[in-house]
């Protein structure tokens, strides 16, 4: 009898627990479905802050700044106006003639009591007003310089009247010695050599150059129309082939 009661009670417990689980699951499913459907059917029932947070997407990030434009190189071009040679210049239509009045004549009063000359005078000044003509221009004489006048050797070479050719020394010719002998000379008013000294030149050729130049004669050198002494240089060339 005890066993029968146990068996019956066990079957009843199993049956009741099965239905209880089905009812519980259905109730929970209904609650969950209600919680899901209410926001979808009635969105105004939800709080605004939560709805905004769920529906509002974050703003996109700002775009990157554009790259800087490349530096532009400014070229300065100079423009020069070129005149066309075929262009005819502009000529003014009217040309104004400007007349200049001549200056008044200069009058020089004559000397009172003198019947000579005209009262209006002349271009000769006081002498013209007196009827004596133009005054003569005074001549100023330049005093001749003291001592000989310095004249270049090239100028005095054209004044030579008598020129003796120097003898080439045989020793210098055998030694193939050649060159120029430069002499310093003082020429008198009559054209003769007064003083002669050697400035430069080969030693073997100097004596023959001095002997020949002493015999030279020049035209008198005139300064202000008068003969004067001359200070100059004389060059004597010795050439083996000449």
Secondary structure as UniProt FT lines:
FT   HELIX           2..41
FT   HELIX           43..45
FT   HELIX           48..55
FT   TURN            85..86
FT   TURN            112..113
FT   TURN            119..120
FT   TURN            123..125
FT   HELIX           126..129
FT   TURN            130..131
FT   STRAND          149..150
FT   HELIX           153..157
FT   TURN            158..159
FT   STRAND          160..162
FT   HELIX           170..174
FT   TURN            175..176
FT   STRAND          179..187
FT   TURN            189..190
FT   STRAND          193..200
FT   HELIX           203..213
FT   TURN            214..215
FT   STRAND          217..218
FT   STRAND          221..223
FT   TURN            224..225
FT   STRAND          226..228
FT   STRAND          230..238
FT   TURN            240..241
//
